[in-house]
Amino acid sequence: MPGSRASADRRHVAALASALCLALPLTACSVAGSDGAGAAARSGGRLTLAVSADPTCVDPQQAATNDALYAARGLVDSLTDQDPETGKIVPWLATSWDVSKDASRFTFHLRTGATFSDKTPVDAQAVKKNLDAVHALGARSILGAGFLEGYKGTEAIDAHTAEVRFDGPNAQFLQATSTPTLGLLSPATLRRTAEQRCTGPLAGSGPFTLKSYTPDKSVELRRRDDYAWGSPLWKSRGAARLEGITLQVVPESGVRSGSLTSGQVDVIAGVAPQDEATLKAQGVSVVGRANPGVPVALSVNTASPVAGDVAVRRALQAAVDRREVVDTVLSPSYRPATSSLASTTDGYRDNTRLLGHDIPRAKSLLGQAGWRPGADGIRVKDGRKLTLKVILATNFGPNQSALELIQQQVKKAGIGLTLKVLSIADYQKARSAGDYDLAWGNGTRTDPDILRTAFSSKLLNLSRIHDTTLQRELDAQAATADTARRAAHVATAQRRVLEQAYQIPVFEMTSVFGLSKRVHDVRFDTSSRLQFHDTWLS
């Protein structure tokens, strides 16, 4: 793709995004909440956003949850941005770029005048130091480790030109440069340890600065009055309209909803399905957008003696009734999973036929594998009960209710589930240690390379997968610059994940927010997170 300077408009992405806009509520691809029609936008005021869980780390390059990334996005700019309506990659800190034919070299031409909040310049050396730093984080940057696999280094050609090199094709990298994970921090911030960066202070080039972070309580952001650049996707140029943003940790969904209707907060994230209708009836604007990436699923630890049995995994796949979960526990804002990628992800293929609810088939698979019915209904083999330990975090209100229903569903096939509810930090530790059979969660990214992040044996490999067939497809899609060939590899990888039941997808996550009437011009980004640069309060 030589000479592709500022021309990353992949037509297949645009077509997919346009189709999705037709399938989603109008707000999903346009403005979230009121656009303030009839009133002039004003500057000032502090917005309070209630989130469900502590971010645990405010460093954008290490942030791993949506609640962490809400804060992180305001602190850093990225080299590029991505239009949520078309999928087009557009300039931000980079005004243009060139990509080599084999997508192994990316040359970024930077805007002049951008600075970090500590007054140092955003230049090619800063780009180099940031990418080197993310690469050095390794597993501490769950997303960054995949974005920069095969990273050879960055050369500052001159003050405003940076060339990023990989040891082979890296088709997903340009999209990765639009994420907060590869957002830029000042060189002085990068000299702090990874642990120190998690708690701040931080200096980024974004429209807000980190005023304070109090674990399990709040994150305080303050406007940068000297901010004079930004993404072309924003309505306004220069400094943000809000004076500041407070992210307040409120774990209970009912308390978040009550805080919104009483005027204590302005926006709530993670609106509980059971609260949607009530909030709408009280005049609250409830908006949602389906998350791209990996759907909410049971991810398998294949090193587990029981979950390592493919017959058990396939039986579990057949025993889950996805439609019942959505209809019983969730709301019309959600839809059952139909593949190992969410339908809003580039390269998604419908694999509904592999995910049919079929209890007789589940029983047959287990019987053929030697799992016999036990006295309590749970099957047994060689003296071992077919009971699987499921770990889940508290960052999404319906998690436990959904799993309790699934627990009842799969018991009909003779599969037992024990649920272990953990904090975000303890959940991440349990996954790293392999202390589980099944892990409940999802992952958000528009690029299908998120499959490689989730299932590659060369990256974090939290599922302990060793599958040369799957790995070949994951490597091939990451290394293929040709759009059609890449899509074919992504399609094969999706099927392989489901056929081997490394993942039991259940439903597609939807980001649902409640906004008070005084909040205007809040917009979704391509990952279904909210953007606050243009936001104002009446």
N, C-alpha and C positions, 0 to 999 in steps of 0.2 A: 504493500500500500504506500509506495513512495509518493511524495507530493500530496499526501492526504491532510495537509495542514488545515486544522479546524473543520474537517469534513467527515467526522465519524458518524454520519447519519445512516445507520444501518437500516435499510428499508424493511427488512423482515421484522426488526424490533418495532418500528413505527406502525406497521400493519397490525402486529399483535396488540400493541398498546391501544390503538384505535378501536379494535374489536372489543377489548376489555372495557373501555369506557362505555360502550353501548350496553354491556352486561351488568354494569355496576350502577349504584345510585349516582345521580348527577354530580353530587359533591365529591365523589371519589376521584374524579379527574379534573376538578376545577377548584373552586374556593371552598374551604371548610369554614362553616359558620357564616355569619353575616359579613357581607362585603362593604357594609356601611353606606349603602346606596342612599343618596340624598343628604349625606353629611360629609363634611370635610375631614380628612384624616388629620389627627393631631399628634403632636409629640408629647411624651411625658407619661408618668404613671408606672407603677410596678405591677406586673402580672404574676399571679400565684397559680402554679400548676401542681395539682396533687397527683403523685405517682404511687404505685403499689408497693415498691420495694426499694431498699437502699441501693444506690448505684454500685457500692463497694469499691469502685475505682473511677475517678473522674478524668483520668488520662485518656484522651480519645484513641490513642494507639493501643491501649490495653482494654478499653471498654468492651464488654461482652454481652450486655443486655440492653434492651430498648430504653429502660429507665436510666441507664448510664449514658446512652447516646443522645438522649434529649438534651442533657447538659453539654455534652462534648461537642455537639454540632455547632453551638453558638460560640465556642471558644476558638475554633480553627476554621480557616478556609482550606479548600482543596485545589489541586491543580486544575481540575475540571468540575463541571456539574453535569447532571443528567436530567433531561426534561421528563417528568413523570407521565406526560401525555403522549409523547412520541418515542421515547427511548433515546433520543438524540443526545450525544455527548457534546457539551458546549463549553466555551472558554470560562475560566474563572481567574485563578492566579496565572495560569498559562493563557496567553492570548492566541496561541496556535501551537501546532505540533506536527511532527513528521514521524511516520512509522515505517520501518524497513519492510521489504516484501515478505520476509518470513516472520514478522512480528517479534523479533528478538531485540530490536533497538528502538527506543522511543526518545525523540528529541523534543524537548519542551522549550518554547520561547516565552519568557516571563514578562509580565507587565512591569512597568517601572513605577516607583513611588509607594508600593505596598510595604508596610512595616509590621513587625510584631508589637505587642503591647509594651514591650520593654524598649521600644524605639529603634531596635536593630533592623536592618533591611531584610526583606524577603528576596533573596537572590539565589543564584545557582548553587553556591556553597551550602546554603541553608537546605535546599532540596536534597543535596547529597547527604548531608548530615542526618536529615530526617529518615530517608530511606535506609541508610546504614543502621540507624538506631532501631527502626522497626524490625529489620532483618536480625539484628543482634538480640532482640527480645525473644526470638524463637517461640516456644510454646506459650509464653506469657501474652503474646498477641495472637489470640485464637484465630482471628480473621487474617491478620497481617501475614502469618506464617504461610498461608495458602497464596495470598496475593503475590508474595515475593519469592515463591519457590523457584530455584534456578537463578537467583539474583547474583550477578557478577560484580555489579558496582555501578556507581554514577560518576560521570566526569563533568566538571564545570568547564564547559568550552570557553565561555566568557562570563561576565557578571550576570547575564540574563539568559543564558542558554545552558541547559542541563541535558546530557545524554544518559539515559538509563539503559543498561545492558543486561541481558539474560543469556544463559548458556544454551538456550534453544528458544523456539517460538513460545510466546506467552500471550495467547489470544485474549485472555480476560483482563489483562493489566490496565488497558486504557479505561475500562469501566471502573476498575478498582480505584483509579486516581480520583474518582468523584466521591468516594466514601470518606466519612470522618476518620476512619482507621488510618488512612494515609494523609490526613490533614497535617498541616505544618505547625510545629512548635519552635520556639526560638532556640538557637544553639545553647544558650545558657540553661534553659530548661532541660535540654537533652543531656546535660552534664550531671543532672541529678540522678539518683538511683531509680530503678523501676518502682520500688516501694514508695519512695518519696514523691514521685510523680503521681501516684495513685491518690494521694491525699492533698496535693497542691503544696505551694502555689505553682501555677503554670502561666506561661506567657505564650499565647498563640497570636495568629494574625486575624482572628475572627472579629465580628462586630460586638462581642461581649468579652468581658474578662471575668476570671474567677475571683469573687470577693471572699467566699468562704465555703468550706465543706464540713458539715458536722455529721459524722456517720449516724445512720438510722434516724436522722432528723430532717436535714435540709441541705440544699445546695443553693448558694446565692450568686447570681450573675449580675454584673454591672455593665452598663453601656459604655462603649468606647466612643467618646465624642470626636476623636480624630480619625475615625474610620471613614475612608473616602473612596472605596472601590466596592466590589461585590459581584455576585452572579448576575448575568443578564436575565435570568429567570425571575428576579425580584422586581416588584413594582417600583420601589423607590431606590434611589442611589444614596450613597454616603451612610451616615450613622443610622443605627436602628431607631425606630420611633419610640420604643419603650425605654424608660430609664433603667429598668432592671427586670430580672425574672427570678422568682423564688420557686424552686422545686421542693415541695414539701412531701415527706414520706408519710403516707396514710395507708397502711396495709389493708384495712377493712373496706370492702367495696361499698357497703351501706353508709359508712362514715364519710367516704369520699363524696357520695351522691348527696348526702345531707349537707356537707360543707359547701357544695356548689349551690344548692337551692336556697341556703341561708345567706349566701353572699360572702362566706369566709374565704372561698377560693374562686378563681375565675375560669379555670379549665381543669377537668379531671381526665386522666388517662385510664384505660382499662375499665370502661363502663361495663358493669356486670350485665349479662343478658337479661336477667330478671328485672333490672332497673331501667332498661331502655324505654319501655312504654310509659312508665311513671314519670320519668324525666321529661319526655316529650309533652305529656299532658300538662306539665307545670311550666311549659314555655321554654324549656331548655333546648338548645340546638344540639342534636345528637348526630354526629357524622362518623362515617367509617370508610375505610379503604382496605381491601384484601391485601394481605402481606405476600409479596413474592418470596421465593426460597423453598425451604424444606417445610412441609406442613407439620402440624402438631402430631406427634407420633411416638410410639414406643420404639426406641432404638435399642438394638440387642447387643449385649456383651457376649460375643461369640466364644470367649474364653471360659464362660460359665459351663459347668458340666451338663446342666439341663438345657439352658438356652443355646448351647452350642450344637444341639441336635436339630438339624434342619427340619425334620418331621414335626418337632414341637413348634418351631417358628412358623411353618406353613399352616399348621393346625390353628395356631393363634391368629394368623392372618384371616383364616376363614371363619373363625368364631366371633370376630368383632362385627357388630352391626353399626356401621358408621352413621347411617341415616337415623337410627334410633337415638344415638348420642346427640346429634345436632337438634333433632326435634324435641328431645326431652330436656336436655341440659342447657342448650344454647338458645339462639334466636334466629330469625330470618337473615340477620347480618352475616351468618356463617354458612358454609357449605361443606358437605362430606369430601374428604380427600379422594382424588381419582388417580393419583400417581405418586411417585416419590418426590416430585416437584409440585409446588402449588401452581394452579392454572394461570396465575399472573406472572410467572417466571418465563423469561426468554427460553425457547427450546422445549417448553412443556409438551408432553404427549399424553393423551388420555389412555390410561391403563385400567379403566373400570373393570374390565373382564377379569383381571387378576385379583380384584379386591371384593369379589362377591361374598355376601354373608351366607354361609352354608355349614350349619352345625353337623349334619350327617357326614359331610366330607371331612370336617375336622376330626370327628370320632374315628372315621375310617383310617385317616392318616396316622393317628396315634395308635390305633389297634395294630396296624401293619408294622409299626415301629416297636411293638412290644410293650406299649403302655396299657395296662389293664385297669378296669374300673376298681376303685377302692371302696371300702365300706362307707366312707363319708362322701362318696361321689368324686373325689379327687383321684386321678389315676396314679398307678404305682408301677415302677419298673426296677427290678433287681433291688428291691427294698427301699428305693428312693421315691418319695412322693413328687408328683409333678406340680410343685409350688415354686413360683417365680417371685423374686423380690423386685419391686418396682420403686424407684426413687423419683420423687417429684419435688419441685420447688414451689414457693408460695407467691410467685410473681404474677399469676393469673388466677383470678377468683374461682372459676369453674373447674380448675384442674382436678381437685379431689372428687367433686361430684361426678365428673366425666369418668374418672377411673373407677369409682365405686359402681357405676353402671356397667362399665366394661368388665369389672370383677364378676358381676352377676351373669353377664352374657357368656363369658368364656367358661364359667363353672358348668354350664350346660354340656360342654364338651369334655369335662373332667380336668380342666386346668385351674389351678389355684393361684391367686395373686395376693401377695401381702404388700401393703402400701407403706412407704416410709417418707413422711413429709419432712423436708429439710429447708434450711435457709439457703439463699442463693450461694453463699460462700461454701457451705457444707455440701451442697449438691455438686458444685464444681470439684470439690476435693474427692467426693465419692466416685465421680466419673473418672477422675485421673487415677485413682487407686484401683479402679475396677471392682469396687465393692457394691455390686448390683448385678441383676440379671437383665433388667429392662430399665431404660431411662426415658422419662417423659419430657418432651420439649420440642422446640422448633428452631429454625434458623432463618434469618431474613437477609435476602440479597436478590437483586434482579437478574444477575448473571448466573447461568446454570452451573458455573464452576463451583457453586456452593455444594454440589454433589461431591466434588473432590475434597472440599474442606471436611465434609461429614464422613466420607467413606474411604478415603485413600489410606492405604497402609503406609504411605510415605510421609504423611503429615502427622497430626496428633493421634489419629487412629484410636479414639476412645472406645470404639466398638471391637477393637482387637481383630479386625478383619484381615485375612490373608487369602486373597482371591485374585489370581493372576489375570483371569478373564476380565473381571471388573476393572482392575488396575490398568489394564491395557486401554480400555475405553476411556477411563478418566484421564489418563496421560494424553491420549490422542486428541480429545476435545480441547485440552488446554494448549496443545501444540499446533493446532490446525487453524491457519488464518482464513481458509476458505469457509464461507458461511454455511454452504450446503453440507459439506463434509463434516463440519463441526456439529451441526444439528443432528446428523445421522449417528455420530458417536454418543451425543447426549441422549438420544432416544434409546440406544442400546443399553447405555448405563442405567437409565431409569428402569428398564425392564429387568435387568440383571439384579438390581437391588431388591425388587419386589419378588422375583422368582426365587431368590435365595432367602427372602424374608429377613434381610438384615435390618429392615425397618418395617414397622406396622403402622402405616399412616392412618390417621383417624379423621381429622378435619383440618380445613385451611384456616389459619389464624387470620383474624380481621382486627385491625387497630380501630377501636371505637372510642371516641372522645365526646365529652359533654362540655359545651361552651355557654357561658352566660351571655345575656343579650348585649352586654357592654363590650364584648370582645369582637374585633373586626379584623379581617384580612389575615387569618391564619390559614396556611396552605400546607398540603401534603407534599413531601418529597417522594422520590421514586421508591423508597423503601417503606412507605406508608407511615413515616414519622412526621411530626409537625415542624414547620419552619416558622420562626417568630420574627425575622428581620423586619417584615412589613407590618407586623401586628400593631394595632393601636387600641386604646380604651376610650370609650365615650363616657 
